[in-house]
Amino acid sequence: NDQKIIVYDLGGGTFDVSVLEISHDKDSGQSTVEVKATNGDTHLGGDDFDKRIIEWILEEFKKTENVDLSKDPLSLQRVKDAAEKAKIELSSTPEVEINEPFITSTVDGPKHLNIKLKRAQLEEIVMDLVDKTMGPVRQAITDSTFKKEDIVEIIMVGGMTRMPLVIEIAKQLFGR
């Protein structure tokens, strides 16, 4: 069928949005896909979400242990890995425990990273990043000369589109 769709692609390093028109020729049985507009942000992606979580973990650890893990490359790498894992888990669970035993050592002995991160906290930490995707989406729709009501499908692509907040923001924009 003839239809207008949006591809919302929030991957690891970039955000891209495309408005497409699919036309079906009944006589030939062939379909054509025409790109009506594109937009995005080449400096916005899942890596930015990871950075926010990393910063949060580092701040929380510094508050409780008075140790800056960002100065230790090995500890920082473990925090980065834990942050990405927490982000993924929070797409399907309301809370995650970030547990990295023996993350560092001080004159007082070994220090352990053990904190909880709730999905609501994560959403608060990254809300502005998700909001940044809406400007390019609105601009792409405007550039396509369609109205958002004309869009019949929203195709969500990229790992960050599994995040419930991203899905919710898209639902709010399109009313479905």
PARODREN-916403 format. One line per 4 residues: number of its first residue (from 0); their letters; for each residue x, y, z of N, C-alpha, C, O. Coordinates in Angstrom, 3 decimals. Example, Ala and Ser with C-alpha at 12.3 -4.5 7.8 and 13.67 -1.06 7.14 Angstrom:
# PARODREN-916403
0 = as = 13.190 -5.690 7.800 12.300 -4.500 7.800 13.200 -3.300 7.800 14.236 -3.319 8.465  12.850 -2.250 7.080 13.670 -1.060 7.140 12.900 0.030 7.870 13.409 1.138 8.039
END
This chain:
# PARODREN-916403
0 = ndqk = 0.841 -1.194 0.000 0.000 0.000 0.000 0.880 1.249 0.000 2.024 1.232 0.456  0.314 2.319 -0.521 1.008 3.602 -0.449 1.022 4.046 1.005 -0.004 4.021 1.684  2.185 4.448 1.470 2.280 4.899 2.854 3.499 5.765 3.071 4.467 5.730 2.310  3.419 6.540 4.134 4.511 7.411 4.537 5.036 6.892 5.873 4.260 6.655 6.798
4 = iivy = 6.349 6.718 5.973 6.927 6.151 7.188 8.129 6.987 7.639 8.708 7.755 6.870  8.471 6.810 8.889 9.681 7.435 9.450 10.585 6.316 9.942 10.132 5.359 10.570  11.860 6.454 9.647 12.864 5.562 10.216 13.633 6.395 11.241 14.309 7.365 10.899  13.513 5.993 12.496 14.145 6.665 13.638 15.294 5.764 14.062 15.074 4.699 14.639
8 = dlgg = 16.522 6.188 13.774 17.700 5.344 13.976 18.623 5.973 15.021 19.378 6.902 14.734  18.539 5.440 16.236 19.383 5.922 17.332 20.360 4.808 17.680 20.071 3.930 18.492  21.523 4.870 17.041 22.528 3.832 17.227 23.586 4.237 18.240 23.360 5.115 19.072  24.717 3.602 18.163 25.790 3.832 19.128 26.427 5.200 19.039 26.735 5.814 20.061
12 = gtfd = 26.631 5.689 17.809 27.356 6.941 17.658 26.582 8.086 17.043 26.944 9.248 17.229  25.512 7.774 16.308 24.775 8.836 15.617 23.272 8.640 15.735 22.783 7.562 16.075  22.558 9.724 15.442 21.104 9.671 15.348 20.715 10.127 13.954 21.149 11.186 13.499  19.905 9.340 13.281 19.425 9.675 11.948 17.924 9.450 11.882 17.389 8.515 12.479
16 = vsvl = 17.261 10.324 11.149 15.827 10.156 10.920 15.574 10.386 9.437 16.109 11.321 8.841  14.752 9.520 8.849 14.397 9.628 7.435 12.892 9.504 7.295 12.257 8.672 7.942  12.335 10.348 6.437 10.918 10.260 6.105 10.854 9.668 4.702 11.441 10.201 3.761  10.140 8.573 4.581 10.059 7.847 3.316 8.614 7.775 2.837 7.675 7.729 3.631
20 = eish = 8.467 7.767 1.522 7.151 7.540 0.934 7.248 6.281 0.093 8.087 6.173 -0.801  6.378 5.338 0.394 6.352 4.081 -0.349 5.129 4.110 -1.246 4.000 4.258 -0.779  5.368 3.967 -2.539 4.276 3.972 -3.515 4.211 2.604 -4.173 5.234 1.992 -4.477  3.002 2.144 -4.384 2.799 0.824 -4.991 2.051 1.016 -6.299 0.957 1.580 -6.319
24 = dkds = 2.641 0.546 -7.393 1.997 0.603 -8.705 1.191 -0.676 -8.885 1.750 -1.768 -8.987  -0.131 -0.528 -8.922 -1.015 -1.703 -9.021 -0.844 -2.442 -10.348 -0.980 -3.665 -10.397  -0.550 -1.716 -11.411 -0.416 -2.353 -12.722 0.823 -3.235 -12.805 0.751 -4.380 -13.250  1.967 -2.690 -12.372 3.210 -3.454 -12.484 3.467 -4.321 -11.250 4.247 -5.272 -11.301
28 = gqst = 2.799 -3.982 -10.138 3.025 -4.718 -8.901 4.305 -4.319 -8.189 4.691 -4.937 -7.197  4.966 -3.280 -8.700 6.223 -2.850 -8.097 6.000 -1.702 -7.126 5.090 -0.887 -7.279  6.855 -1.672 -6.136 6.828 -0.589 -5.160 8.076 0.252 -5.315 9.140 -0.249 -5.680  7.937 1.524 -5.036 9.099 2.409 -5.021 9.165 3.083 -3.663 8.143 3.394 -3.051
32 = vevk = 10.375 3.298 -3.211 10.607 3.973 -1.943 11.346 5.269 -2.266 12.423 5.258 -2.863  10.752 6.368 -1.862 11.365 7.670 -2.113 11.677 8.332 -0.779 10.813 8.445 0.091  12.927 8.769 -0.631 13.330 9.489 0.569 12.855 10.924 0.399 13.287 11.630 -0.512  11.961 11.345 1.283 11.403 12.699 1.200 12.212 13.693 2.024 12.287 14.870 1.674
36 = atng = 12.816 13.230 3.114 13.621 14.117 3.948 14.480 13.287 4.890 14.117 12.175 5.274  15.622 13.849 5.253 16.481 13.234 6.263 16.977 14.321 7.206 17.014 15.500 6.854  17.349 13.913 8.382 17.909 14.825 9.367 18.611 13.967 10.403 18.637 12.742 10.284  19.170 14.591 11.401 19.811 13.814 12.450 20.831 14.630 13.212 20.890 15.856 13.114
40 = dthl = 21.629 13.907 13.972 22.677 14.517 14.777 23.839 13.533 14.803 23.745 12.451 15.381  24.935 13.930 14.165 26.089 13.026 14.075 26.866 12.943 15.382 27.807 12.159 15.505  26.470 13.750 16.352 27.149 13.745 17.651 26.206 13.294 18.768 26.333 13.740 19.908  25.270 12.419 18.441 24.326 11.932 19.433 24.066 10.454 19.188 23.660 10.053 18.098
44 = ggdd = 24.306 9.651 20.217 24.059 8.225 20.086 24.184 7.527 21.426 24.321 8.172 22.466  24.137 6.233 21.393 24.197 5.423 22.604 25.441 5.678 23.440 25.414 5.553 24.664  26.533 6.038 22.770 27.767 6.344 23.509 27.563 7.525 24.454 28.136 7.563 25.543  26.742 8.490 24.030 26.469 9.655 24.883 25.664 9.248 26.120 25.860 9.799 27.203
48 = fdkr = 24.770 8.295 25.952 23.996 7.774 27.077 24.936 7.056 28.045 24.828 7.213 29.261  25.856 6.270 27.493 26.848 5.572 28.320 27.668 6.562 29.136 27.903 6.351 30.326  28.106 7.651 28.487 28.921 8.663 29.175 28.180 9.251 30.366 28.770 9.485 31.421  26.888 9.486 30.192 26.099 10.038 31.294 26.046 9.069 32.480 26.148 9.481 33.636
52 = iiew = 25.888 7.798 32.181 25.839 6.793 33.248 27.204 6.687 33.922 27.292 6.590 35.146  28.253 6.704 33.131 29.618 6.656 33.672 29.836 7.825 34.621 30.328 7.643 35.735  29.469 9.025 34.180 29.628 10.214 35.026 28.855 10.060 36.332 29.346 10.427 37.400  27.643 9.514 36.240 26.814 9.316 37.435 27.490 8.335 38.397 27.560 8.584 39.600
56 = ilee = 27.987 7.215 37.853 28.657 6.214 38.691 29.878 6.830 39.365 30.088 6.654 40.566  30.683 7.552 38.588 31.889 8.166 39.143 31.548 9.151 40.261 32.227 9.186 41.287  30.505 9.944 40.065 30.076 10.904 41.088 29.593 10.198 42.350 29.942 10.590 43.463  28.791 9.160 42.169 28.256 8.422 43.321 29.383 7.771 44.117 29.381 7.800 45.347
60 = fkkt = 30.336 7.188 43.412 31.455 6.530 44.093 32.309 7.556 44.830 32.769 7.310 45.945  32.514 8.698 44.200 33.312 9.752 44.825 32.616 10.279 46.085 33.273 10.584 47.081  31.281 10.382 46.035 30.514 10.840 47.212 30.670 9.874 48.381 30.891 10.286 49.519  30.553 8.589 48.081 30.563 7.602 49.167 31.960 7.203 49.620 32.180 6.961 50.806
64 = envd = 32.912 7.133 48.683 34.251 6.624 49.013 35.344 7.697 48.965 36.476 7.459 49.385  34.995 8.869 48.454 35.956 9.961 48.312 37.164 9.559 47.458 38.302 9.938 47.737  36.878 8.779 46.408 37.913 8.312 45.478 37.443 8.619 44.060 36.297 8.351 43.701  38.346 9.186 43.260 38.042 9.503 41.866 38.526 8.361 40.974 39.718 8.238 40.689
68 = lskd = 37.573 7.522 40.538 37.920 6.367 39.710 38.367 6.755 38.303 38.970 5.943 37.602  38.081 7.980 37.887 38.441 8.389 36.528 39.950 8.515 36.350 40.433 8.566 35.219  40.692 8.566 37.437 42.157 8.695 37.373 42.859 7.355 37.138 44.043 7.319 36.806  42.123 6.262 37.311 42.694 4.923 37.170 42.123 4.275 35.905 40.944 3.923 35.884
72 = plsl = 42.930 4.107 34.853 42.419 3.576 33.582 41.723 2.217 33.702 40.707 1.992 33.045  42.245 1.320 34.518 41.640 0.004 34.676 40.275 0.115 35.350 39.307 -0.503 34.907  40.200 0.902 36.420 38.926 1.104 37.114 37.924 1.781 36.192 36.752 1.407 36.160  38.382 2.778 35.443 37.491 3.504 34.537 36.935 2.572 33.470 35.759 2.674 33.120
76 = qrvk = 37.748 1.674 32.951 37.260 0.715 31.953 36.190 -0.194 32.551 35.194 -0.496 31.894  36.388 -0.624 33.773 35.388 -1.464 34.440 34.088 -0.691 34.646 33.000 -1.251 34.514  34.202 0.591 34.969 33.013 1.434 35.125 32.294 1.578 33.775 31.067 1.504 33.712  33.056 1.783 32.709 32.459 1.906 31.372 31.690 0.638 31.010 30.559 0.709 30.529
80 = daae = 32.298 -0.509 31.239 31.647 -1.783 30.937 30.375 -1.962 31.775 29.343 -2.405 31.270  30.464 -1.615 33.046 29.311 -1.739 33.943 28.192 -0.787 33.537 27.015 -1.131 33.642  28.555 0.409 33.073 27.558 1.402 32.660 26.781 0.914 31.441 25.555 1.017 31.395  27.496 0.389 30.466 26.817 -0.107 29.263 25.907 -1.284 29.602 24.785 -1.372 29.103
84 = kaki = 26.387 -2.174 30.440 25.589 -3.329 30.858 24.335 -2.864 31.607 23.248 -3.394 31.381  24.483 -1.880 32.493 23.342 -1.356 33.257 22.320 -0.729 32.323 21.117 -0.932 32.491  22.786 0.027 31.345 21.885 0.668 30.382 21.045 -0.377 29.657 19.834 -0.215 29.506  21.682 -1.429 29.220 20.976 -2.492 28.495 19.967 -3.178 29.409 18.821 -3.396 29.018
88 = elss = 20.388 -3.515 30.618 19.491 -4.201 31.553 18.288 -3.348 31.927 17.193 -3.875 32.127  18.480 -2.035 32.023 17.383 -1.155 32.432 16.320 -1.002 31.346 15.275 -0.400 31.593  16.564 -1.528 30.165 15.527 -1.538 29.134 14.452 -2.572 29.450 13.327 -2.479 28.959  14.808 -3.557 30.274 13.842 -4.613 30.578 13.566 -4.786 32.072 12.675 -5.549 32.445
92 = tpev = 14.308 -4.096 32.925 14.066 -4.191 34.365 14.002 -2.783 34.962 14.614 -1.856 34.431  13.269 -2.620 36.057 13.126 -1.284 36.644 14.333 -0.815 37.456 14.471 0.376 37.738  15.210 -1.757 37.831 16.349 -1.392 38.659 17.481 -2.375 38.386 17.250 -3.546 38.087  18.703 -1.876 38.496 19.858 -2.741 38.286 20.878 -2.457 39.384 21.016 -1.328 39.856
96 = eine = 21.586 -3.508 39.774 22.672 -3.346 40.742 23.985 -3.352 39.969 24.283 -4.277 39.214  24.758 -2.295 40.181 26.076 -2.188 39.562 27.074 -2.619 40.630 27.292 -1.928 41.624  27.671 -3.783 40.391 28.522 -4.395 41.402 29.872 -4.746 40.777 29.975 -5.652 39.949  30.889 -4.019 41.188 32.254 -4.273 40.728 33.145 -4.402 41.964 33.635 -3.396 42.477
100 = pfit = 33.359 -5.627 42.445 34.214 -5.803 43.629 35.670 -5.432 43.320 36.148 -5.600 42.198  36.334 -4.943 44.312 37.747 -4.576 44.202 37.997 -3.631 43.020 38.927 -3.834 42.238  37.157 -2.600 42.900 37.283 -1.653 41.791 38.572 -0.844 41.898 39.140 -0.429 40.888  39.028 -0.626 43.130 40.276 0.098 43.355 40.763 -0.207 44.762 40.107 -0.913 45.529
104 = stvd = 41.907 0.331 45.076 42.458 0.138 46.412 43.076 1.453 46.887 43.673 2.201 46.113  42.914 1.703 48.169 43.511 2.896 48.773 44.356 2.446 49.964 44.498 1.250 50.218  44.912 3.408 50.688 45.690 3.064 51.879 44.813 2.373 52.929 45.311 1.663 53.803  43.498 2.595 52.824 42.549 1.957 53.743 42.169 0.540 53.307 41.442 -0.156 54.016
108 = gpkh = 42.656 0.120 52.154 42.339 -1.222 51.671 41.512 -1.180 50.394 41.344 -0.122 49.788  40.993 -2.348 49.985 40.235 -2.421 48.733 38.897 -1.687 48.847 38.297 -1.609 49.919  38.451 -1.150 47.700 37.158 -0.473 47.614 36.309 -1.219 46.595 36.792 -1.670 45.556  35.027 -1.333 46.928 34.085 -2.051 46.074 33.029 -1.076 45.567 32.542 -0.225 46.311
112 = lnik = 32.689 -1.210 44.314 31.609 -0.422 43.726 30.346 -1.263 43.813 30.269 -2.342 43.226  29.369 -0.771 44.538 28.100 -1.480 44.667 27.000 -0.442 44.856 26.750 0.024 45.967  26.345 -0.089 43.741 25.261 0.893 43.792 24.098 0.406 42.935 24.261 -0.424 42.040  22.933 0.942 43.233 21.740 0.614 42.456 21.383 1.809 41.592 21.513 2.961 42.007
116 = lkra = 20.930 1.512 40.382 20.455 2.533 39.461 19.062 2.131 39.016 18.852 1.031 38.506  18.121 3.027 39.212 16.740 2.774 38.803 16.519 3.338 37.415 17.177 4.292 36.999  15.576 2.728 36.702 15.242 3.206 35.365 14.822 4.679 35.411 15.191 5.458 34.533  14.058 5.055 36.425 13.620 6.449 36.551 14.817 7.399 36.694 14.812 8.500 36.142
120 = qlee = 15.837 6.965 37.436 17.050 7.783 37.571 17.758 7.909 36.219 18.183 8.997 35.832  17.879 6.802 35.519 18.514 6.814 34.204 17.766 7.756 33.266 18.379 8.541 32.544  16.442 7.673 33.282 15.647 8.531 32.407 15.874 10.006 32.720 15.918 10.842 31.818  16.017 10.313 33.990 16.290 11.695 34.392 17.673 12.140 33.895 17.850 13.273 33.447
124 = ivmd = 18.633 11.239 33.982 20.013 11.534 33.581 20.117 11.799 32.074 20.930 12.616 31.642  19.299 11.112 31.278 19.439 11.191 29.817 18.271 11.871 29.107 18.241 11.905 27.876  17.310 12.413 29.855 16.115 12.998 29.227 16.469 14.037 28.165 15.853 14.057 27.099  17.439 14.890 28.435 17.790 15.925 27.454 18.352 15.321 26.165 18.176 15.889 25.087
128 = lvdk = 19.024 14.177 26.270 19.543 13.516 25.075 18.403 12.983 24.209 18.429 13.112 22.985  17.409 12.387 24.853 16.250 11.881 24.116 15.493 13.052 23.500 15.064 12.978 22.349  15.328 14.127 24.256 14.655 15.319 23.731 15.374 15.880 22.507 14.737 16.411 21.597  16.715 15.760 22.488 17.481 16.273 21.351 17.134 15.561 20.045 17.393 16.099 18.969
132 = tmgp = 16.560 14.377 20.117 16.192 13.667 18.891 14.916 14.233 18.276 14.681 14.065 17.079  14.101 14.894 19.069 12.803 15.356 18.580 12.923 16.521 17.593 12.125 16.620 16.660  13.904 17.399 17.786 14.088 18.507 16.842 14.327 18.013 15.423 13.627 18.437 14.503  15.306 17.118 15.221 15.519 16.580 13.879 14.307 15.816 13.323 14.058 15.842 12.117
136 = vrqa = 13.556 15.137 14.198 12.360 14.427 13.730 11.347 15.435 13.204 10.820 15.273 12.103  11.075 16.467 13.983 10.109 17.491 13.552 10.576 18.180 12.269 9.775 18.444 11.372  11.872 18.469 12.189 12.401 19.140 10.994 12.285 18.246 9.768 11.951 18.723 8.684  12.554 16.964 9.928 12.446 16.034 8.799 11.000 15.963 8.310 10.755 15.919 7.104
140 = itds = 10.052 15.952 9.231 8.635 15.922 8.835 8.291 17.201 8.076 7.650 17.156 7.026  8.721 18.339 8.614 8.474 19.623 7.947 9.102 19.636 6.558 8.458 20.031 5.587  10.355 19.205 6.462 11.056 19.191 5.178 10.384 18.268 4.165 10.462 18.507 2.960  9.731 17.228 4.643 9.072 16.276 3.743 7.759 16.829 3.191 7.206 16.281 2.237
144 = tfkk = 7.270 17.895 3.778 5.967 18.528 3.483 4.777 17.681 3.953 3.630 17.983 3.623  5.050 16.633 4.714 3.975 15.844 5.304 3.625 16.425 6.665 4.361 17.237 7.225  2.495 15.992 7.175 2.133 16.293 8.555 2.410 15.023 9.359 2.439 13.920 8.812  2.610 15.196 10.654 2.904 13.993 11.448 1.752 13.003 11.402 1.963 11.802 11.570
148 = ediv = 0.531 13.491 11.176 -0.635 12.604 11.064 -0.574 11.736 9.808 -1.214 10.687 9.747  0.206 12.176 8.789 0.351 11.411 7.546 1.214 10.169 7.737 1.127 9.221 6.956  2.040 10.175 8.767 2.975 9.069 9.002 2.199 7.875 9.554 1.528 7.976 10.581  2.302 6.742 8.855 1.555 5.560 9.287 2.417 4.549 10.038 1.898 3.717 10.783
152 = eiim = 3.723 4.621 9.843 4.628 3.689 10.526 5.830 4.440 11.059 6.353 5.345 10.409  6.261 4.057 12.243 7.504 4.548 12.812 8.387 3.325 13.003 8.075 2.444 13.804  9.471 3.277 12.276 10.380 2.140 12.379 11.536 2.574 13.268 12.285 3.491 12.930  11.672 1.906 14.402 12.703 2.223 15.385 13.890 1.292 15.155 13.756 0.070 15.210
156 = vggm = 15.056 1.892 14.895 16.259 1.136 14.566 17.377 1.567 15.505 17.465 2.741 15.866  18.223 0.641 15.897 19.366 0.957 16.754 19.100 0.540 18.182 17.956 0.520 18.637  20.154 0.214 18.875 20.048 -0.306 20.234 19.344 0.614 21.217 18.640 0.138 22.108  19.520 1.924 21.072 18.924 2.852 22.034 17.406 2.916 21.911 16.741 3.400 22.826
160 = trmp = 16.845 2.441 20.805 15.388 2.473 20.655 14.704 1.404 21.501 13.476 1.343 21.558  15.494 0.570 22.153 14.921 -0.404 23.094 14.641 0.238 24.448 13.933 -0.331 25.279  15.197 1.418 24.663 15.003 2.119 25.926 13.544 2.586 26.016 13.064 3.283 25.122  12.843 2.208 27.083 11.434 2.587 27.202 11.172 4.090 27.072 10.140 4.482 26.527
164 = lvie = 12.073 4.931 27.554 11.888 6.371 27.445 11.877 6.817 25.982 11.072 7.668 25.606  12.743 6.264 25.170 12.798 6.616 23.750 11.492 6.231 23.072 10.944 7.003 22.286  11.000 5.049 23.373 9.734 4.586 22.802 8.591 5.500 23.249 7.735 5.862 22.442  8.574 5.866 24.506 7.522 6.725 25.047 7.525 8.106 24.397 6.462 8.638 24.080
168 = iakq = 8.688 8.686 24.198 8.787 10.008 23.565 8.268 9.932 22.127 7.569 10.836 21.671  8.608 8.862 21.417 8.111 8.695 20.036 6.593 8.543 20.042 5.909 9.098 19.181  6.069 7.799 21.001 4.611 7.645 21.117 3.934 8.979 21.363 2.898 9.278 20.770  4.522 9.778 22.240 3.947 11.088 22.553 3.923 11.980 21.305 2.940 12.676 21.051
172 = lfgr = 5.006 11.953 20.534 5.066 12.805 19.351 4.027 12.402 18.314 3.376 13.260 17.718  3.869 11.101 18.099 2.983 10.630 17.039 1.596 10.207 17.525 0.724 9.885 16.718  1.396 10.210 18.828 0.083 9.839 19.359 -0.237 8.360 19.221 -1.401 7.960 19.265  0.796 7.555 19.055 0.623 6.101 18.962 1.946 5.405 19.166 2.010 4.176 19.125
END
